């Protein structure tokens, strides 16, 4: 894969810019955290989630708070 190719599809962050107006998918959270989507699913017990039946969604403000509370290099 060349450096110009992305391993993840392009995410339109303008539509998820608001902290709470829109719920994020696991793929969008993975983009924000710069981790694979599989990492997000394997850490659901650590991340602040909203369960909608079999679906999992995230508030952007909760994800940002999660990052702030983790501190550096944890």
C-alpha positions as CSV (number, residue, x, y, z in Angstrom):
1,X,0.0,0.0,0.0
2,X,1.5,3.3,-1.0
3,X,1.7,6.2,1.5
4,X,-1.0,8.1,-0.5
5,X,-3.5,5.3,0.1
6,X,-5.5,5.3,3.4
7,X,-6.2,2.1,5.3
8,X,-9.5,3.5,6.4
9,X,-12.2,5.1,4.3
10,X,-12.3,8.9,4.5
11,X,-14.4,10.2,7.4
12,X,-16.2,13.5,7.1
13,X,-15.4,15.1,10.4
14,X,-17.4,18.2,9.6
15,X,-20.5,16.2,10.2
16,X,-19.3,15.0,13.6
17,X,-17.8,18.2,14.7
18,X,-20.4,19.0,17.4
19,X,-19.7,17.3,20.7
20,X,-23.1,15.8,21.3
21,X,-25.4,16.4,18.4
22,X,-24.3,13.3,16.6
23,X,-23.4,9.8,17.9
24,X,-20.1,8.3,16.6
25,X,-19.6,4.8,15.2
26,X,-16.8,2.6,16.3
27,X,-15.1,3.4,13.0
28,X,-15.2,7.1,13.6
29,X,-13.9,6.6,17.2
30,X,-11.1,4.6,15.8
31,X,-10.2,7.4,13.4
32,X,-10.2,9.9,16.3
33,X,-8.0,7.7,18.5
34,X,-5.9,6.6,15.5
35,X,-6.3,2.9,16.3
36,X,-7.8,0.0,14.4
37,X,-11.6,-0.5,14.7
38,X,-10.8,-3.9,16.3
39,X,-9.1,-2.1,19.2
40,X,-12.3,0.0,19.8
41,X,-14.4,-3.2,20.0
42,X,-11.9,-5.0,22.2
43,X,-11.9,-2.0,24.7
44,X,-15.7,-1.5,24.9
45,X,-15.6,-2.1,28.7
46,X,-13.1,0.8,29.1
47,X,-14.7,3.2,26.7
48,X,-17.9,5.2,27.4
49,X,-20.6,3.6,25.2
50,X,-24.2,4.0,24.3
51,X,-25.9,0.7,23.5
52,X,-28.7,0.7,21.0
53,X,-29.6,-3.0,20.8
54,X,-26.7,-4.7,19.1
55,X,-25.2,-1.4,18.0
56,X,-22.7,0.6,20.0
57,X,-22.3,4.3,19.6
58,X,-20.2,7.0,21.3
59,X,-20.6,10.7,22.3
60,X,-17.7,12.7,21.1
61,X,-17.5,14.6,24.3
62,X,-17.3,11.3,26.3
63,X,-14.5,10.0,24.1
64,X,-12.6,13.3,24.6
65,X,-13.1,13.0,28.4
66,X,-11.9,9.4,28.3
67,X,-8.7,10.6,26.6
68,X,-8.2,13.5,29.1
69,X,-8.7,11.1,32.1
70,X,-6.2,8.5,30.7
71,X,-3.3,10.9,30.9
72,X,-0.1,10.5,28.9
73,X,1.3,7.1,27.9
74,X,-1.1,4.8,29.7
